[in-house]
Amino acid sequence: MNMETLLVRAGMEKDNTTGAISTPIYQSATFQHPELGISTGYDYSRTANPTRTALEQAIAALEGGTKGFAFSSGMAAITTVLFLFKPGDHLVVSEDLYGGTYRLLAQVFHELGITASFVDTSCIEKVEAAICPETRALFIETPTNPLMKITDLRRITDLAKARDLLLIVDNTFMTPYLQQPLACGADITLHSATKYLGGHNDTVAGLVAVREEELGERIGLLQNACGAILGPQDSWLILRGIKTLAVRLERQQQNALALAQWLQKHPEVEAVYYPGLPEHPGHHLASEQASGFGAMLSFSVRNSDLVPRILKNIKVITFAESLGGVESLITFPARQTHADIPEEVRAQLGITDRLLRLSVGIENIDDLLIDLEGALRC
Ligand SMILES: *Cc1c(COP(=O)(O)O)cnc(C)c1O
């Protein structure tokens, strides 16, 4: 089946009792045993719940993995995956990544003796140089957040294999519709399903898919042991979101490219970061390893005084944290998503007080352009 069809059919297991088209929401904490030693396959909803199972099977199928897992948030998914490691272990991580992942590694797992080096993973030589005898995994985002740098999935997979490291890819920005890291050889792919998969800015959720069964068993144990699972109602909402992912993303990408091209020509705009622009350094690579460029873009304005004025005057595009929904959102990374990254590190990365990030939605493009035009003129 093609990806669009797989997406629509997410969770459409045949319901022999009623024939329901939509996955039933099993709002049950526990399940009756027919007799001693016999189970329906469901015992207790932390371990497994049928609505969550439908979502977990869907993400495994979409990512081409053997097993999928649903968590109460993207951070819960990442935390659970990081429990694969033990004190003394080291990870090499994309330097320009989701601020919450940085905070989790720098402020929580660091205290537990699990350390990380943050490097520009779009440069394989830098990744290689950061690997030490204690390194157990590479953790990347491609494109990165918010500067949209592209890491070569093939080359980083080869490096991970050669050094016997796990490769973990946060695929939130691309979704399996545009990019499938497991097919390139990554071991684990994960998502903040709060973003594109849910798609409506109404649910917080996290998903994981793994390539190999043995690793799936370890994550299954951790999911049940740690218990940061997604509830049945929210599992259903994410399943419903997934069904329209292809049409949403197609429209979002089309709008994103139009906005990027328009911003590029604006006199107040200094730089536009969007892999869909031919000038973007990762454009060619992105076009090879993904089937689209996504709908996230960042831009910097010439004068930092303009930032508060834009955020105050923007009307259709909403000033809010998060991304991936049908509504366009504008974020100020230095103060919002990336505030926990120390200022000097931010400055080094280029996450300045002149940088804004756009998550482009499905609105009419003219309304978005008029909105930005007005806000940039103020
Ligand atoms: C939002 C986000 C997360 C965290 O997910 P939550 O659902 O907010 O916990 C992780 N990675 C990326 C790339 C994100 O955008």
PDBQT file of the ligand as one rigid body, heavy atoms in Angstrom, charges set to zero:
ROOT
HETATM    1  C1  LIG A 401       7.947  19.331  20.644  1.00  0.00    +0.000 C 
HETATM    2  C2  LIG A 401       9.139  18.506  20.350  1.00  0.00    +0.000 A 
HETATM    3  C3  LIG A 401       9.583  17.550  21.262  1.00  0.00    +0.000 A 
HETATM    4  C4  LIG A 401       8.925  17.343  22.604  1.00  0.00    +0.000 C 
HETATM    5  O1  LIG A 401       7.642  16.825  22.481  1.00  0.00    +0.000 OA
HETATM    6  P1  LIG A 401       6.440  17.103  23.528  1.00  0.00    +0.000 P 
HETATM    7  O2  LIG A 401       5.302  16.390  22.897  1.00  0.00    +0.000 OA
HETATM    8  O3  LIG A 401       6.262  18.586  23.600  1.00  0.00    +0.000 OA
HETATM    9  O4  LIG A 401       6.848  16.534  24.833  1.00  0.00    +0.000 OA
HETATM   10  C5  LIG A 401      10.678  16.767  20.889  1.00  0.00    +0.000 A 
HETATM   11  N1  LIG A 401      11.303  16.934  19.713  1.00  0.00    +0.000 NA
HETATM   12  C6  LIG A 401      10.907  17.870  18.819  1.00  0.00    +0.000 A 
HETATM   13  C7  LIG A 401      11.636  18.008  17.529  1.00  0.00    +0.000 C 
HETATM   14  C8  LIG A 401       9.818  18.686  19.104  1.00  0.00    +0.000 A 
HETATM   15  O5  LIG A 401       9.437  19.606  18.217  1.00  0.00    +0.000 OA
ENDROOT
TORSDOF 0
